Amino acid sequence: MTIPNQINKPYSTSNKSDFNTCQRILEELCSQTKMRYGLIRKKDGLKWGNWCVYDYQSQQIVDKNSDTYVKIYQEIRTGFSPIYIDDSAQCTVDQWAHVLQEFGLKSYISYPIINKNDAIVGHMSFMHAEPVHLDRNKLETLLPICSDLIALDFNTIIGLNNARSALKQELSYNKNRELILTALAHDLNNPVSIVKVISQYLVGSVKDDNQKRLIKKIEEASFRMKGMIDDILDFSSIRLENKPSIINECFRIDTVIRQILSEYEFLHHQKLIANIDLPTEIRCDQHKMGRAFANLVGNAIKHGDPNKNIEINAFIDDGQFIFSVTNDLIFPQHMSDLSNLFEPFTRGANSKGLGLGLFIAREIAKLHKGTITVHLDNSKITFKLFIRQISRGLFHDIYLS
């Protein structure tokens, strides 16, 4: 007997690992019974499908469905009763003998797979073209155990498939939520930017102190909103981008840093001590790197002691570009655990942000093949962004991925 050459359609699963347990069971049973083919069918409601077809001679799962097997199974199966046929020529049931001889078979075993609720959930069959002496006592010990194992495996596979389906659906929902959030952030970005610019203009032209204070509050609120929108856009772009791109442009990052510092000093009226020594252009994504700098400086302003200066350093040292921000904490005891600072949505005490700033800064560093470290010394905390540089002052080609 040979399995006809038909295109295989795996039963309700696309993962080959789902068949590992059944393959091992069929392999062992074929070895014990001396049968060439071992086959398992699985019941799903009222429908039956081929689950696993094993060829002991080739020691592998046969990637073919077998109409031959289905016909033999339908003609011989008898519900809960096992069937053992050593030699079809001596079979007392003429119908069984006829169908086996029709397909060139001499020996056959049929055994139901029963679950814990005593319901048939599948079926095992073994067949060979030559007569085989079957040890009934041995089989009546092995087959019930194997039947129970296969029933458990079926149940496990159903659970796995349900989990896969739920995960696939959740990933789709999650991606759609991020796309909607990104679109919303884009739509809000322009009007918030306009409010911010107008409030900055008005605060310089209005003379009444009460009106100035009100305009200043509008300016500060719009600045916070703009920062949150930028964080959402950066967060979404980091999660949705999956195509690598090459960074091949160089920029004077010192100019970017000074612009960011001037904006923060103007808005928050806090002294930022800058030590910038960058005599050369740096190869990077200027926009993304600017966001990383802004997030690190903004984090220091939000969570630092407003009565203490913030120190910013930017320089080249030992083949690396380093950008560091050091500030004093009001409650350093609250920062005893630094392990989750860079996780998304991690917010500090009394924070009004989304908790994305440090996460985005770290991801931007990673996109540039760099890192960010954090060090706490008593009340002072320092964040350092590192990006490797080649000896002649320019960075290696950097691939964003």
Buried (B, 14 or more C-beta within 10 A) or exposed (E): BBBEEEEEEBBBBEEEEBBEBBBEBBBEBBEBBBBBBBBBBBBBEEEBBBBBBBBBEEEEBBEBBBEBBBEBBEEBBEEEEBBBBBBBEEBEEEEBBEBBEEBEBBBBBBBBBBBEEEEBBBBBBBBBBEBBEBEEEEBEEBBBEBBBBBBEBBEEBBEBBEEEEEEEEEEEEEEEEBEEBBEEBEEBBEEBBEBBEBBBEBBEEBEEEEEBEBBBEBBBBBBBBBBBBBBBBBBBBBBEEEEEEEBEEBBBBBEBBBEBBEBBBEBBEBEBEBEBEBEBBBBBBBEBBBBBBBBBBBBBBBBBBEEBEBBBBBBBEEEBBBBBBBBBBBEBEEBEEEEEBBEBEBBBEEEEBBBBBBBBBBBBBBBBBBBBEBEEEEBBBBBBBBBBBEEEBEBEEBEBE
